[in-house]
């Protein structure tokens, strides 16, 4: 006969559960929102991608809307930073705007991740209860337009553009090209097709030199 000793069950480890990597979790959340959209990404989709429980998600980020805002911030600081670098690094306005378009074409069609831009075509329409999220994304797009316009105005001051150039509509033209390439990338356009599209816009920019 086998004698079984009555042993105490193993004690559970004390303290909080092991913390997850917040930046890595934001990257996964951003990719999920990017691929599925704000309303299309469910809490189940997000927690599965992030490798956390719904309780952990709400404890760390308060709400889906707040997570989305942080994910957008992560995207802008990482994937979306190429446009800001182009505007800052190129000494010539036409070269800067042309680089923004070429870099966008490459980023929007990059293999291994969602197509297009997470910001430029995000939350264009939504349910009434998500209006604040839509306003936030609209504000982000407005900030991008402001940055492009500022670079155009600097180009005018430095004599890099014709004096009859109007900064506001030109900035909107560049912004519209970025949004259009984002949509076409989502519809399957590859990098070569997007670069060919960008080339037409760049030709117009070149015509604005003094």
JOUR-V956685 format. One line per field, one symbol per residue. psi: psi as a letter, one per 40 degrees, with the letter a starting at -180 (. if undefined). A space follows every 50 residues. Layout:
BEGIN
psi: ???
END
This chain:
BEGIN
psi: hhhhihiiihiihiaiihiihddddddddddddddeidddhiddddddde fiidddddddedidddddddddddddecdeeddddddddhehdddddddd ddddddddehieiiiahdddeifdiiideedddddddddddddddddddd dddddddefeiieehhddddddddddddddddddddeehidddddddddd ddddddeei.
END
